[in-house]
Structure formats: C-alpha cells, structure tokens
Amino acid sequence: MRNIVLIAKREYLEQIRGRAFRMSTIAVPLLFAILIGVVYLSGRSAAGAKHVVIASNNAVLANDVRVQLLAGKVTTSDVDVLAPATPEDRSTLVDRVRSKSIDGFLWIQTAPGKQPTAVYESQSSGDFITDNRLGSALSRAVIKERLAATGIKTGDVDSLLKDVDVETRQVNKEGKEVKSNALSSFYKGYIMALLLSMTTMIYGLNVARSIIQEKTSRIFEVMLATAKPSDMLAGKLIGVGGVGLTQIAIWVVCGAAIAGSALAGPILSGTFAIHFSWLEAVLFPIYFVLGYLLYASLFAGLAATCETEQELQMYTPLAALPVWLSFALIVMVVNNPDSALSIAASLFPATAPIIMMLRLGSQPPPNWQFAASITIMILSIWAVLWVSSRLYRVGILMYGKRATLPELLRWLRYT
C-alpha cells in the first residue's frame, strides 16, 4: 500500500506541476468560450443582411412576401419588389446576381387555379437560411391571399396567421409539473458528456504515454526492485485520476463563479436556463471515476504491449470508438431517452458514462438503471484490470519485439 501511495503521489505531483496541466486548465475553458462566441457570431452572420429582389407576375403576392420577410424576427436589410415581372426582367436579375449588385432574387409565377411556383437564385448554393426564410414567407403570403379571397378581413387574416408560443413542461417522478426547456436540457447533457469523454480519454492516454516513456527509458528496471508491477499500475491510475478530478474541480469552481456573475445572468435565466441538480452533481464524479478507470486500464494494457508512442497511436482510434458511438447516439437519446437502444447504451460499460449523462440531462432514468449501470461498469473495470495487469507485468520488460496475439495469450497465462 505504501508503494501505491508513493507512486500515486509522484504521478500526481509530476503532472500537476507540469506546464501542460496549467495550460490545459486555462486553455480548455478559454477555447470553449471562443468556440461559443464563434458559433454565435457565425449564426448572426449567416442570418445577416441580404439584398433580395422579389419578382413575380402577381404584384399583390410579391408585396405580401416582402411584408412577411420584413415582419420576421430576423429580417433582411433590403427587400425590393419587381412586379409584374417579365422573362427579360429575369435575365436582368441574373446579371445583377452575377455582378453582385444583389445577393439573390425570388422568382414567383402564378396561374389561376394552380399552386404558385418559385425559384430562388443566388451565387451561393449553400444559402439554406435565406432559402428557408423565403419559402416560409411565400407560404404565409399565399395562405393570406387565399384567406382574403374568401372574404375574411385583413386584420382577421393576420390574427389567424399569428404564431402560437408553446410552453414546455416536464412531469417528474413525483408527478409534479415543472417548467423545462428542450434546448437547455440538450446543452446540459451535451456539456456533461463532452467533459466526461474529453477528460477520461485525455487522462487515459496520459497513463499510456507515461508507461511508454518509462518503458523506453528503462526506469522500470529500477522501480521493480522496490515495487510490484500491480502496485505501479495502481499508483499510476490513482495519481493520474486525481489530476483529472483536480482539473474538473477547478473548472467547476470557475464555472460556478462565472454563473453567479452578472455577465451570465441573461444566459442562465429566462427562456434559456441551464441548472444542475444535486443528482447530477453526485453522479458526474462517479461516472468520471468509473469511465476513467475503464479507459485508463484499457490504455495501460495496450501501452504495455507497444514499443513506441507511434505504435500506441495506431490503437487509439479503436479504443476511442465507444466515445464516437456515444456522440452518434446523442439526438436519439435526447429525443427518446427511454427507448430500448438508449437503455442498452446506458448499460453498456464503454458508453454508459456519456449516455447516462445525456439521459440524465433530458429525463432521469429509474434508480435501478443507475444501480445496474454502475454495477456492470465496476465488474467490467475489474475484468479489464485483470487482463491489463497481466499484460503490464510482462510487457513492461519486453523490448525490441512486437507482441503477437499468441504471445499476448501466453502473457495472460503467466502466474
């Protein structure tokens, strides 16, 4: 036990004092803030000012489309109307798009008793935001025109077409109705899942790189004179895991300080509110520790069979496959957290930490599923540790020869 504590302390202090730890502790939240800012600014830019021409043989419909566009929450800066438009006008508009005097034009043709046809032309083939906005405005304008044709007054038509806001509420386990927000629930689960996957993978790889470096420098031969291989592996897992928990604790404290500031007030209140429950605060570190131990044990076993870091990197995508699978299931899990696939993914040990955080952010699963998930993960960690420790105790002293599958099986049979 004393050797385990000494090795864990050495691993912990070595990484805590390193420049990489300080840089990542500061850089990761900063990069997230920059990423959020870039997404926000790109969203505003995508919905930014456009100079669009509405051209149609029906002047009333064209003007109604313009009114609908300018009445939206996000409006284009300049919307012109060309009506009635002729085929020669279309050629002129194409030239204006090519010369960039306008961003695009919507060509609408109507015929008595038929559905209007519309074509939007612009230089960008990926301008789907403007395309969707124009389609929505045209649909509302056509409905408005048809309702007015039945004799309904213009004011009544506008009231009929007015959007209705839907308030979302969630029924909790006690049967009480609580206010909820689907977008904030998604982001909450996504943030917790991202933190879990990022930290468990990073610190799991740190264990593997540490083993490779010590194996290459032959320092193991000195350390094995006073410590058993199992003590060395346990000390590494505990020490590096402590570094991960320390870093997450720093991020949580900084996040709580920012959340309590006036700057974050508009974000964490109102229609878009992100709040974490006591259950999430308890389960997050539990799943972090379990996920870290699972991946770190796996990486430790892989590292013991490798000669260089380059060889280890070849296996990394295979070990990271469950993480990619977890993120591929995000939309399905958030929309239907109680489906058979969501439950199976939350019980499968390799994907359980991420999927459980996603389900917890959307709709808390039954207590028995938490218990089953944690129990299965503990048994899986024990099995992976059993295999990795046997590969580790032999592989750390093997040099100059790549381990084959039959040789690895012989390592597992050594007592």
C-alpha positions as CSV (number, residue, x, y, z in Angstrom):
1,M,0.0,0.0,0.0
2,R,2.9,2.4,0.8
3,N,4.4,1.9,-2.7
4,I,1.0,2.6,-4.3
5,V,0.7,5.8,-2.3
6,L,4.2,6.9,-3.2
7,I,3.8,6.2,-6.9
8,A,0.4,7.9,-7.0
9,K,1.9,10.9,-5.3
10,R,4.7,11.0,-7.8
11,E,2.4,10.8,-10.8
12,Y,0.0,13.4,-9.3
13,L,2.7,16.0,-8.5
14,E,4.6,15.4,-11.7
15,Q,1.6,16.3,-13.8
16,I,0.1,19.0,-11.6
17,R,3.4,20.9,-11.7
18,G,3.8,20.5,-15.4
19,R,3.2,23.3,-17.9
20,A,0.8,21.1,-19.8
21,F,-1.6,20.9,-16.9
22,R,-1.6,24.7,-16.3
23,M,-2.0,25.4,-20.0
24,S,-4.9,22.9,-20.5
25,T,-6.7,24.1,-17.3
26,I,-6.7,27.6,-18.6
27,A,-6.9,26.9,-22.4
28,V,-9.8,24.5,-22.5
29,P,-12.4,26.8,-20.9
30,L,-11.0,29.7,-23.0
31,L,-11.3,27.6,-26.2
32,F,-14.8,26.7,-25.3
33,A,-15.7,30.4,-24.7
34,I,-14.1,31.2,-28.1
35,L,-16.0,28.4,-29.8
36,I,-19.3,29.5,-28.4
37,G,-18.5,33.1,-29.5
38,V,-17.6,31.9,-33.0
39,V,-20.8,29.9,-33.3
40,Y,-22.8,32.9,-32.1
41,L,-21.2,35.3,-34.5
42,S,-21.4,32.9,-37.4
43,G,-25.1,32.4,-36.7
44,R,-25.6,36.1,-36.7
45,S,-23.5,36.4,-39.9
46,A,-25.5,33.6,-41.6
47,A,-28.7,35.4,-40.8
48,G,-27.2,38.8,-41.6
49,A,-28.1,41.5,-44.1
50,K,-29.1,40.4,-47.6
51,H,-30.2,42.4,-50.6
52,V,-33.0,40.3,-52.2
53,V,-35.5,41.0,-55.0
54,I,-39.0,39.5,-55.1
55,A,-40.0,39.2,-58.7
56,S,-43.5,38.0,-59.7
57,N,-46.3,38.4,-62.2
58,N,-48.6,38.9,-59.2
59,A,-47.8,42.3,-57.6
60,V,-50.1,41.7,-54.6
61,L,-48.4,38.4,-53.8
62,A,-44.9,39.8,-54.2
63,N,-45.6,42.7,-51.8
64,D,-47.2,40.3,-49.3
65,V,-44.0,38.2,-49.4
66,R,-41.9,41.3,-48.8
67,V,-44.2,42.2,-45.8
68,Q,-43.8,38.7,-44.3
69,L,-40.0,38.9,-44.7
70,L,-39.7,42.3,-43.0
71,A,-42.1,41.2,-40.2
72,G,-39.8,38.3,-39.2
73,K,-37.6,38.4,-36.0
74,V,-34.5,38.3,-38.3
75,T,-35.1,40.5,-41.3
76,T,-33.0,41.1,-44.4
77,S,-31.7,44.6,-44.7
78,D,-33.1,45.3,-48.2
79,V,-36.0,43.6,-50.0
80,D,-37.1,45.0,-53.3
81,V,-40.2,44.1,-55.4
82,L,-40.3,43.8,-59.1
83,A,-43.8,43.2,-60.3
84,P,-45.2,42.4,-62.8
85,A,-42.0,40.8,-64.0
86,T,-41.3,39.6,-67.5
87,P,-38.8,37.0,-68.8
88,E,-36.5,39.9,-69.9
89,D,-36.5,41.1,-66.2
90,R,-35.3,37.6,-65.1
91,S,-32.3,37.9,-67.4
92,T,-31.5,41.3,-65.9
93,L,-31.8,39.9,-62.4
94,V,-29.4,37.1,-63.3
95,D,-26.9,39.6,-64.5
96,R,-27.3,41.6,-61.2
97,V,-26.6,38.5,-59.2
98,R,-23.5,37.7,-61.2
99,S,-22.3,41.3,-60.8
100,K,-23.1,41.1,-57.0
101,S,-25.3,44.1,-57.0
102,I,-27.9,41.9,-55.3
103,D,-27.5,38.7,-53.3
104,G,-30.3,36.9,-55.0
105,F,-33.8,37.0,-56.3
106,L,-37.0,35.0,-55.7
107,W,-38.9,34.4,-59.0
108,I,-42.6,33.6,-58.4
109,Q,-45.0,32.7,-61.1
110,T,-48.8,32.3,-60.5
111,A,-51.6,31.0,-62.7
112,P,-55.3,30.9,-61.9
113,G,-56.4,27.8,-60.0
114,K,-52.8,26.5,-59.7
115,Q,-50.2,26.4,-56.9
116,P,-47.6,29.2,-57.4
117,T,-44.1,28.1,-58.4
118,A,-41.0,29.8,-57.1
119,V,-37.3,29.7,-57.7
120,Y,-34.6,31.4,-55.6
121,E,-31.4,32.2,-57.5
122,S,-28.1,33.3,-55.8
123,Q,-24.4,32.9,-56.2
124,S,-24.2,30.6,-53.1
125,S,-25.5,27.1,-53.3
126,G,-25.4,26.7,-49.5
127,D,-27.6,29.7,-48.5
128,F,-30.2,27.5,-47.0
129,I,-31.1,30.0,-44.2
130,T,-32.3,32.6,-46.7
131,D,-33.9,29.9,-48.8
132,N,-35.9,28.6,-45.8
133,R,-36.9,32.2,-44.8
134,L,-38.1,33.0,-48.3
135,G,-40.1,29.7,-48.5
136,S,-41.8,30.4,-45.2
137,A,-42.6,34.0,-46.2
138,L,-44.1,32.8,-49.5
139,S,-46.2,30.1,-47.9
140,R,-47.7,32.6,-45.4
141,A,-48.3,35.1,-48.2
142,V,-50.1,32.6,-50.3
143,I,-52.3,31.5,-47.3
144,K,-53.0,35.1,-46.5
145,E,-54.1,35.8,-50.1
146,R,-56.4,32.7,-50.3
147,L,-58.0,33.5,-46.9
148,A,-58.6,37.1,-48.1
149,A,-60.2,35.8,-51.3
150,T,-62.8,34.1,-49.2
151,G,-63.9,37.4,-47.8
152,I,-62.1,37.4,-44.5
153,K,-60.9,40.9,-43.4
154,T,-57.2,41.6,-43.5
155,G,-57.0,42.1,-39.7
156,D,-58.6,38.8,-39.1
157,V,-56.3,37.1,-41.5
158,D,-53.2,38.4,-39.7
159,S,-54.6,37.2,-36.3
160,L,-55.3,33.8,-37.8
161,L,-51.7,33.5,-39.1
162,K,-50.1,34.7,-35.8
163,D,-47.7,32.2,-34.3
164,V,-48.6,30.5,-31.0
165,D,-45.9,30.1,-28.5
166,V,-45.7,26.6,-26.9
167,E,-44.5,26.4,-23.3
168,T,-42.9,23.1,-22.4
169,R,-43.3,21.4,-19.0
170,Q,-41.9,18.1,-17.7
171,V,-43.7,15.7,-15.4
172,N,-41.1,14.5,-12.8
173,K,-41.1,11.2,-10.9
174,E,-43.3,12.7,-8.2
175,G,-46.0,13.6,-10.8
176,K,-45.4,17.3,-10.5
177,E,-45.3,19.6,-13.5
178,V,-42.0,21.6,-13.8
179,K,-41.0,24.1,-16.4
180,S,-38.5,22.8,-18.9
181,N,-36.6,23.8,-22.0
182,A,-35.6,21.2,-24.6
183,L,-32.7,23.2,-25.9
184,S,-31.2,23.9,-22.4
185,S,-31.7,20.2,-21.5
186,F,-29.8,19.2,-24.6
187,Y,-26.9,21.5,-24.0
188,K,-26.7,20.5,-20.3
189,G,-26.4,16.8,-21.2
190,Y,-24.1,17.6,-24.1
191,I,-21.7,19.6,-21.9
192,M,-21.6,16.9,-19.2
193,A,-21.0,14.2,-21.9
194,L,-18.3,16.3,-23.6
195,L,-16.5,16.9,-20.3
196,L,-16.6,13.2,-19.4
197,S,-15.4,12.0,-22.8
198,M,-12.7,14.6,-23.1
199,T,-11.2,14.1,-19.6
200,T,-11.4,10.3,-19.5
201,M,-9.8,10.0,-22.9
202,I,-7.1,12.5,-22.2
203,Y,-6.1,11.1,-18.8
204,G,-6.4,7.5,-20.0
205,L,-3.9,8.4,-22.8
206,N,-1.7,10.1,-20.2
207,V,-1.4,6.8,-18.3
208,A,-0.5,5.0,-21.6
209,R,2.1,7.7,-22.6
210,S,3.7,7.5,-19.1
211,I,4.1,3.8,-19.4
212,I,5.7,4.1,-22.9
213,Q,8.1,6.8,-21.7
214,E,9.2,4.8,-18.6
215,K,9.5,1.7,-20.6
216,T,11.6,3.4,-23.2
217,S,13.9,5.0,-20.6
218,R,14.3,1.6,-18.8
219,I,13.3,3.3,-15.5
220,F,11.0,0.3,-14.8
221,E,14.0,-1.9,-14.2
222,V,15.0,0.3,-11.2
223,M,11.4,0.7,-9.9
224,L,10.7,-3.0,-10.0
225,A,13.5,-3.6,-7.5
226,T,11.3,-2.0,-4.8
227,A,7.7,-2.2,-6.1
228,K,5.5,-4.8,-7.6
229,P,4.0,-4.3,-11.1
230,S,0.5,-4.3,-9.7
231,D,1.4,-1.5,-7.2
232,M,3.0,0.5,-10.0
233,L,-0.1,0.2,-12.2
234,A,-2.5,1.0,-9.3
235,G,-0.4,4.0,-8.3
236,K,-0.4,5.4,-11.9
237,L,-4.2,5.0,-12.2
238,I,-4.8,6.7,-8.8
239,G,-2.3,9.5,-9.4
240,V,-3.4,10.4,-12.9
241,G,-7.1,10.1,-12.0
242,G,-6.5,12.5,-9.1
243,V,-5.1,15.0,-11.6
244,G,-8.3,14.7,-13.7
245,L,-10.5,15.3,-10.7
246,T,-8.5,18.3,-9.7
247,Q,-8.8,19.8,-13.1
248,I,-12.5,19.2,-13.3
249,A,-12.9,20.7,-9.8
250,I,-11.1,23.9,-10.9
251,W,-13.4,24.1,-14.0
252,V,-16.5,23.6,-11.8
253,V,-15.4,26.3,-9.3
254,C,-14.6,28.8,-12.2
255,G,-17.9,27.9,-13.9
256,A,-19.8,28.5,-10.7
257,A,-18.1,31.8,-10.2
258,I,-19.0,32.9,-13.7
259,A,-22.5,31.6,-13.4
260,G,-23.0,33.8,-10.3
261,S,-21.8,36.9,-12.1
262,A,-24.0,39.5,-13.8
263,L,-22.4,38.6,-17.1
264,A,-24.0,35.1,-17.1
265,G,-27.4,36.3,-15.7
266,P,-29.2,36.6,-19.1
267,I,-27.9,33.2,-20.2
268,L,-28.8,31.2,-17.1
269,S,-32.3,32.7,-16.6
270,G,-35.3,33.3,-18.7
271,T,-36.2,31.1,-21.6
272,F,-32.7,29.6,-21.8
273,A,-31.8,28.4,-18.4
274,I,-29.2,25.7,-17.5
275,H,-29.4,24.4,-14.0
276,F,-27.8,21.3,-12.5
277,S,-29.5,19.1,-9.9
278,W,-27.9,17.5,-6.8
279,L,-28.3,14.1,-8.5
280,E,-26.2,15.3,-11.5
281,A,-23.6,16.7,-9.1
282,V,-23.3,13.3,-7.4
283,L,-23.4,11.1,-10.4
284,F,-21.0,13.1,-12.6
285,P,-17.8,12.4,-10.5
286,I,-18.9,8.8,-10.0
287,Y,-19.2,8.2,-13.8
288,F,-16.0,10.2,-14.4
289,V,-14.0,7.9,-12.0
290,L,-15.6,4.7,-13.4
291,G,-15.1,5.9,-17.0
292,Y,-11.6,7.0,-16.4
293,L,-10.7,3.7,-14.7
294,L,-12.1,1.7,-17.6
295,Y,-10.3,3.6,-20.3
296,A,-7.1,4.1,-18.4
297,S,-6.9,0.3,-17.6
298,L,-7.5,-0.4,-21.3
299,F,-4.8,2.1,-22.4
300,A,-2.4,0.8,-19.8
301,G,-2.7,-2.8,-21.1
302,L,-2.3,-1.5,-24.7
303,A,0.8,0.6,-23.8
304,A,2.5,-2.4,-22.1
305,T,2.3,-4.2,-25.4
306,C,3.7,-1.3,-27.5
307,E,7.3,-0.2,-28.1
308,T,6.7,3.4,-29.1
309,E,4.1,6.2,-28.9
310,Q,3.5,5.9,-32.6
311,E,2.5,2.3,-32.2
312,L,0.2,3.2,-29.4
313,Q,-1.5,5.9,-31.6
314,M,-2.5,3.2,-34.1
315,Y,-4.7,1.6,-31.4
316,T,-6.1,4.8,-30.1
317,P,-9.0,5.1,-32.7
318,L,-10.1,1.6,-31.7
319,A,-10.2,2.5,-28.0
320,A,-12.0,5.8,-28.8
321,L,-14.7,4.0,-30.9
322,P,-17.2,3.8,-28.0
323,V,-16.9,7.6,-27.4
324,W,-17.7,8.3,-31.1
325,L,-20.6,5.8,-30.9
326,S,-21.9,7.6,-27.8
327,F,-21.9,11.0,-29.6
328,A,-23.5,9.5,-32.7
329,L,-26.5,8.5,-30.5
330,I,-26.9,12.0,-29.0
331,V,-30.0,13.0,-31.0
332,M,-31.7,9.7,-30.5
333,V,-31.0,9.5,-26.8
334,V,-32.1,13.1,-26.1
335,N,-35.4,12.7,-28.1
336,N,-36.2,9.3,-26.7
337,P,-34.3,8.6,-23.5
338,D,-36.4,5.6,-22.6
339,S,-36.1,3.6,-25.8
340,A,-34.6,0.1,-25.8
341,L,-31.4,1.3,-27.6
342,S,-30.9,4.2,-25.1
343,I,-31.3,1.9,-22.1
344,A,-28.9,-0.7,-23.7
345,A,-26.3,2.0,-24.5
346,S,-26.5,3.4,-20.9
347,L,-25.9,-0.1,-19.5
348,F,-23.0,-1.0,-21.9
349,P,-19.9,-0.1,-19.9
350,A,-17.9,1.6,-22.7
351,T,-20.8,4.0,-23.5
352,A,-22.5,4.2,-20.1
353,P,-20.9,7.4,-18.7
354,I,-21.7,9.6,-21.7
355,I,-25.2,8.1,-22.4
356,M,-26.2,8.3,-18.8
357,M,-25.3,12.0,-18.6
358,L,-27.3,12.6,-21.7
359,R,-30.3,10.7,-20.4
360,L,-30.0,12.4,-17.0
361,G,-30.0,15.9,-18.7
362,S,-33.2,15.0,-20.6
363,Q,-35.2,12.7,-18.3
364,P,-33.7,11.0,-15.2
365,P,-33.8,7.2,-15.6
366,P,-35.2,4.9,-12.9
367,N,-32.9,4.2,-9.9
368,W,-32.4,0.5,-10.9
369,Q,-30.8,1.5,-14.2
370,F,-28.3,3.7,-12.3
371,A,-27.5,0.8,-10.0
372,A,-27.3,-1.7,-12.9
373,S,-25.1,0.6,-14.9
374,I,-22.6,1.3,-12.1
375,T,-22.5,-2.4,-11.1
376,I,-21.8,-3.5,-14.7
377,M,-19.1,-0.8,-15.0
378,I,-17.4,-2.0,-11.8
379,L,-17.4,-5.6,-13.0
380,S,-16.1,-4.5,-16.4
381,I,-13.3,-2.5,-14.8
382,W,-12.3,-5.5,-12.7
383,A,-12.2,-7.7,-15.8
384,V,-10.2,-5.1,-17.8
385,L,-7.8,-4.6,-14.9
386,W,-7.3,-8.3,-14.6
387,V,-6.2,-8.5,-18.2
388,S,-4.2,-5.3,-18.3
389,S,-2.3,-6.1,-15.1
390,R,-1.1,-9.4,-16.6
391,L,-0.1,-7.7,-19.8
392,Y,1.5,-4.9,-17.9
393,R,3.7,-7.1,-15.6
394,V,5.2,-8.9,-18.5
395,G,5.1,-6.2,-21.2
396,I,7.0,-3.5,-19.3
397,L,10.2,-5.6,-19.5
398,M,9.8,-6.7,-23.1
399,Y,12.0,-4.8,-25.6
400,G,12.8,-5.0,-29.3
401,K,10.0,-7.3,-30.3
402,R,6.4,-6.6,-31.2
403,A,4.0,-8.7,-29.2
404,T,1.8,-11.0,-31.3
405,L,-1.6,-12.3,-30.3
406,P,-0.4,-15.8,-29.4
407,E,2.4,-14.2,-27.3
408,L,-0.2,-12.0,-25.5
409,L,-2.2,-15.0,-24.7
410,R,0.9,-16.6,-23.1
411,W,1.4,-13.5,-21.0
412,L,-2.2,-13.8,-19.6
413,R,-1.5,-17.4,-18.6
414,Y,1.7,-16.5,-16.6
415,T,1.1,-16.7,-12.8
